[in-house]
Amino acid sequence: MNFIRIVLSAIVLSLVFVSCEDDLTQTGSGLVGETNFNAQKYNLVSLTAKTEPIKKVQTNALSSYALGFNQDPVYGETSANILSQLRLSFPNPQFNGNPVVDSVVMLVPYFSRIESREGENVTYALDSLYGNDSYTLEIYRSNYFLRDLDPTENYETQKYYSDQQSLFESNLEGTPIHIENNFSPSASAVSVVDFESGKLDTLSKSPRMKLKLPAAYFQQHVINKAGSDALLSNENFKNHFRGLYFKVKNNSGTPSQAYTLLNLRSDEAEILIYYHIPATGVDEEDETGIYRLKFGGQMVNVFDTQNQNIPTGQDLYIKGGAGSMAVIDLFTEEGELEDLRANNWLINEANLTFYVNESALAGGEKQPNRLFIYDLTNGATLADYTLDITANDNNPNISRLNHLQPLTTEDGVSFYKLRITNYIGDLLNPESERTSSKLGVVLSNNVNVFNPVTVDLPNESELKRIPSPMVLNPYSTVLYGVQAPEGKELKLEIFYTQPD
């Protein structure tokens, strides 16, 4: 009986294999199944590539938020500040007496990983820290109300942008709640007094920003509001206490490099208000507790680049944040796309190779590891992104290596190779009615995330979306365009077979 099952399974697998072979002979696809063919290469030179500066980008739909200063020898110094709402851990708190605030601690986790562990001693490394200079960090209360819906856009989701720093800073209280001099993110574990098994204990937490805020301020503006409309609901509280603004200042007089990503979306991003309620009886003890404010709701990153210079010319200047991107147009000669479709090619591979212009960079600066290419016209990823078998959801550093090859150096020449085989195969299929889209090329610090956000491109008014990880990438690069030294020019290579 087992023998019969094995034979039947083999027959089924053989039929499946034959069926798959039949599917592999589709004209215009990225796969080849026939044996009679002539392998060839076609270099597409009818393409344009240009640098597109980014005027502003939506920053209230991000997975993390940047804080600090980033120095770029080509593009200048950028500062990153944050405005964030707070929410009540539980609305309408009822205290058994009159609570007295003892201390207040703000905690915002960094992105970190464990490097080693010996018993209870854990060594961490920060994943998203670029430079370790110190700076002054000021925490302000904001009086600007961040809406969820936009009444000027038929009550669609409200969008906030990277260029709204002046608007937000004109609505801050005159005096900061707290000033932290010589602030610098640390990879050390942090001690936090919190409840563990129903009692207060000192716990060791992963690396995070830890600031002590004034107790009297939160006594007056939060705890004393218990029982009033201000704490009745989170909607009421967001109007009463409209948020905190993180403002960085460089007081050193020299360029500062200290840029990190904050995990503000974490449930452990919070303000702990430690309080006690005085005992009323002789033999009674004070009641102690913690009331929590969570970071949540609307969060906005704003960027200010001093003397930002986005050069023009034949090279492609690509910078993260509210910087710049490359726009690629393929098949720009009239009738070329139709002529190529008539060839009935079978597409084996198609790739764009971008060479780094080392001479346009300041010596020694770190180059970004990944580029991201997408359909700029439709604001969507390419089919090659979805179909890449190397996709690794757990580690973006080794994910989608076929489609988005990391920075590679061979014989002293650095380049990025972006495979767009399926995209070109679909375009060249004789039955296709698609027109070539404009392609956007940006930096990315996480190729597993697309999450497009709205962007304002001054010279491309119909193009509206970019991948959100580009917003948080502090790096930049300069790439050769179409006009470049021989062997380093941008071109589309199409490897195909011509059926007999």
N, C-alpha and C positions, 0 to 999 in steps of 0.2 A: 504493500500500500504506500509506504514512504517512497519507494522507487517511482511509482506512478506520479506522485505529487511532484517529485523532483523533475521528471520529464516534462510534465505540464508546465511547471514554472519556467523551465528553459525555453519552451516553445513561446510562452507569453513574452518573455524578455526579448527573444529574437524578433518577434513581431513589433514590439515597441521600438527596438533599435532600427529596424527597417523603416518604420514610420517616421522616426526622428531624422533618418538620413534623407527621406523625401522632403522633410521640412527645411533642411539645410540648403536646398538649392534655390531658395527664393531670390530673385533678382533684386539687387539694391539692399539686401540685408547685410549685416556684418559678419555673416558666416558663409563658409564655402563647403559644399558636399560633393561636387562633381570631380572627376579625375581628369577630364580633358579641359585644360585651361592654360593660359599664358600669364604668369605672375608679372606685374609691372607696377611702377610708381608714377604718380602724377603730382607735380608740385603746383599748387594753386597760388598764383602771384596776384590775381585780381582781387585783392582784399585791401581794406583800409584799417588803420589802427590809430587811435588818438587818445590823448589824456583828457579826462573829463573831471574838472573840479567839482567837489560836492559843496554846495552852498549851506545846506543844513540836512540833518537826518533825524528821523523820529527816534527818540530815546526812552520812551515810557513803556516799551514792551520788550525789555531785555531780560536775559536770565541772570545777569550779574551786572555790577556797576563799578566804573573806574573812578579812582581817587588818586590825586597827586600830580606830579609833573613829569613830562616826557620831553627829553631833548632830542632834536633831530638836526644834524648838521646841514641837511638840505632844506628842510621845511620849517625849522624854527622850534620854539618852545611852546608846548601845549599844556595848559592846566585843565584838570578835570574836577568839577565840583558836583555835588549831588543834592537834590531836594527830594525828601521822602515823607509820605504820610505815616502816621502811627495809628494803631487801632487798639482798642481795649481787649485784654485777654478775656474778660467777661464784663459785659455792660451792667450798668446799674448796681455797682457793688454795695453790699450792706455790711457795715462794720459794727461789731458789738462794742460800741463805745466811741471814743474820739481818738483815732489813730494819730500817732506822732511819727513823722518820718525821721529815721535815723541816718540813712545814707541812700544814695542812688548810684547805680552802676549801669553804664551802657555797654553792651556786648554786641559786636558784629563779627561773625566768623570770616576768616580768610579761606581761600581754597588751599588745602594742604593735604599731604600724604604722610604716612608713617614710613620712616626710613629704617628704624631699628627699634627693638624692644628688649629690654633686660629687666625682667621682673616688673616692677611698677614704673620703671623709668622708660619713657617713650621719647624717641627723637623724631622730630617732624621736619619736613621741608615744605616751603611755600611753592605752590604751582604757578601762581600768577603774580610774581613780583619782578619788576623790571627796575633795578637800581635800588640802592639802600641809603641814599642821602636823607637827611632829616629836613623837616619843614614845620611851619606853624599851622596847626589845625584849629579852626574856630567853628563852634557849633552855635547856630542861631535858631531862634524860633521864627518860623515863617508866618506871615499874615496873608499869603497868597493862597486862594482856594483852588485846589486842583479838582477839576470836574471829571466825572466818568463819561459823560455824554456831552456832545458838542451841539448846542442849540443853533449855531450858525451853519451846521452841516446836516440838517434834518435829524438831529439827535443821534447821529452815528457816534461810534466810539471816539472819545476825545484823543487827539494826538498832541504830544508835546515834543519840542525839538531841541537840538543841540545848541542852537544859537539864542536861547531865551534867558541867558544869564543876567543880562541887564534888567529884564522884566522881573525876575525872581528877586534879585538883590535890591531892587527898589521897594520891595515889600517885606523886608526883614525888620525885626525889632532893632532898635538903635544899638543895643549892647548885646554882645554874645552871651549865651548861657554859660559857655565854658571855652577856655582857651588852653590848648595843649601845646606848649613850646617844645621844640626839638622832637617832634613826633616822627617815628619811623616804625613800620611794621616789623614784628619779630616772629621768628619761627618757633619760639619757646611755647611750651604748654602754659595755660593760664589757670590760676586758682580761682574758683568761684564758689561763694557760699550759696547753697541752694538746698532744697528739700530732697532728702534721700531716705526712702522707707519711712516717710511720715515725719521726719525730724530734720532740722537744719544741720548741714554738714559741709565741710570744705571738700569740693570736688576738683579733680584735674580735668581740664577741657582742652580740646585741640586749639591751635593758635587762632587768636581773634583780637580785634581791637577791644581794649578795655579802658574805659574812661570813667572817672568819678565825677558825677554831675552834682550841682548844689542841691542839698536836701530841702532848703527853705523854698526854692523855686517850685519844686514838685509838690511840696506841702500846699503851697498857695494855689497852684494852677491845676492840680489833679486831685489830690486826696481831699482837700477841703471842698471840692465840688461834689462829693458823694451825696446822693439824695437830690441833686439838682438836675435840671434838664441836660446839662453839659455832659453828664456821664450816663444818661438814660439809654442811649443807643450809640452804636458806632458812627452812624450818620451824624448824630448830634455832636459827637466828640470830634469828628473830622472838621466840623465847622468851628468848634470852640478852639481846638488846638490844631492848627492847619498844617503842621509838619515841622521837620527839622531840616536845616540847610547845613551841609558840610562844606566849608570854604577853606581852601588851602592857600597859604601865603609863603612866598619865598623871601625870607628876610636876610639871606646870606650875602646878597649882592653879586653872587656868581650863579651860573646855570645849575639847576638842580635836576637830578634824575632819581625819582622815587615815585613809581607808578604801580599801583596794585589793584586787583579786582576784589570787590567785597561781595560776600554771599548774603546780600540783603534779603533775598527771597527765602532764606532758611528760617525755619521756625525758631531757631536759637538766636536769631537777630532780634534783640529785645532790650528793654530798659527795665531793670529790677529796682523796684521801690521797696526798700526794707523799712518796716515800721513796727512799732509796738503800741499796744493799747494798755495804758496804766491800770494796774489792779485797783479795785475799789474796796476790797476787804483787807484786813490786817494779815490774814493767813493766805491770801491769794498771791499768785505770781502774774507778772505782766504777760499779756498775750503777744506773741511775735508772729509776724507774717511777711509775705512778699506779695505786692501787687505788681502785675506785669503789663507793660505796654509793648506791643509787638510792632515791628516794622511791617508794613503791608499797604495794600491799595496802590495808589499812584506813586511811582518813583521815576525821577527824571535825571539823566546825566546832561550836564552842560559843559561845553568845551570852549576854551579861549586860547587861540593860537596867536602869539605875538609875532608880527611881521611874517606871517605865513606866505611862502613863495611857492606857488605851483607853476613850475616852468612850462613853457610851451615849446614845441619843436617836434622833431622826428622821434625822440625817445618817449617811452611810456613811463610816466611818474605815478606810482601807486602808493598810497598812504592810508593807514587805518584811521579810525575815528571819522571826524568830519573833514576828511582829507581829499583824496582823489582816486579815480579808478581808470581802467582802460575800457574803451568801447571798440569792439571788433565788428566789421562788416565783411561778410564773405560773398563771393560771386558777384562782384560789382560791375563786371562787364555785361552789357545788354545781351541777352540771349544765351549766355554761357551755361546757366543752370539747365536750360532746356536741351542744349546740345549734349551736355554730359549725361543727362537722363537717357538720351537716345542711344547711348553706347551699351546699355544693359549690363553695366559692370556689376560684379559681385565684390562688395567692399570687405576687405580683410581687416584693415585698420586705417584710422585717420587720426592725425594728431597735430596739435599746434605746439611748437617749441619756442619758448621765450628765453632769450639769453640775457643774463645780467650784465649791465654796462658798468663794469668795475671802475672805469675811469671817471664816471660821473658821481661816484660815491666817495665819502670821506673814508680813509683807510681804517680798517679794523672794526667797523660797525657790524653788528650782528644782522644777518639777513633773515627775513621771514622764512619759515620752513615750508609753508603751503600757500598755493594760490587756489582760488575757487572760481570756476567758470559756470555761467548760467545763462538762461534765455532771458535777456534783458527786456525784450519787447513784451513778453508775456509774464514776466516776473515769476519764472518757474525754473526748477532744476531740469537738466537734460536727462534723456533716457539712460545715458551712460552712468549717471549718478545712481539711479534706482537699481540698475542691473549689475552693478559692480559686485562681484562675488567676494571681494576682499573686505566688504563692509564689516566693521567691528564696532558694535554699539558701546562696548565697554572701554575702548581705548581709541580715541580719535587720532592719536599720533600714528597708528598703524592701520587706519581705516581708509578704504577706497583708494588703494595704492595704484590700481590699474587706471582709473579715471583721472585722478589728481596726484600725479607722481610728485613726491617731495623734492625739495631743492637737491640737485645732484651736481657734483663737480667731477669732471673728467679732464685729465691733462691740463689742470689749472683753469678750465672754463666752467662756469656755473650756469645752470639752466633749469627751467621747469618744463616738463613735458605733460601736456594735458590731452588725454585721449578722448576723442569725441566720435568714435566709430559709429555708434548707433544713430547719433544725430545726423551725421553725413549720409549714412546708409538710407535713412528715412527720406532725406532730401533728394537723393539721387535715384530713388525708386521711380521707374517710369510711370507708375500709377499714382504717384504722389501729387497732390495739389498744393502742397505746402510751399510757402515762400521762405526764403532765408531770413531768420531773425537776427537782430543785433544781439551780439553776445557781450556780456559784462564780465570783466575779470577784476577780482578784488582780492585782498588778503583775508585770511581766515585763521582764527586760533582754535576752531573746532569744526572740522569738515562734516561732522555728523549732524550739525544743526544748520538748517536753512532759515526758517522762521523769518520771512521777509518783512522789512519795515519800510515805511515811506521815506523817499529821498527827494530832495530838490536839486536837479541838475540844470544849471542855467542854460546850457546849450542843447538840452535834450528834453524838451518840455513834455513829450509824450511818454517818457520812461520814468517810472515812479517807484520801483522797488529794488532793494538790495538786501543781501543776507545779513541778519543782525550780528553774527559774530565779527563781521568786518568792523563794526562800530567800536568794538572793545580791543581791537588789535593795535598795539602801540608802534608797530614796526612800519617800515617803508622800504621801497626798493626802486631802482631805475632799470628799466628793461629796454633793450633795443626794439625798435619798431620795424616797419617795412623797409625804410631806408637805413641801411646799416652796413658795416664792413662785411665783406664777403664771408659767408659761412655763419654769420650771426644774425642775419635778417629774419624777421618773422615771416613764416610761410606755413601754409597748410599742406601737409604731406598726406596723400591718399594712396594707400596700397590696395591694389585691386587685382582681380583676375578677369580676363576676357574669355567668356565661354566660346568654344569652337562652334 
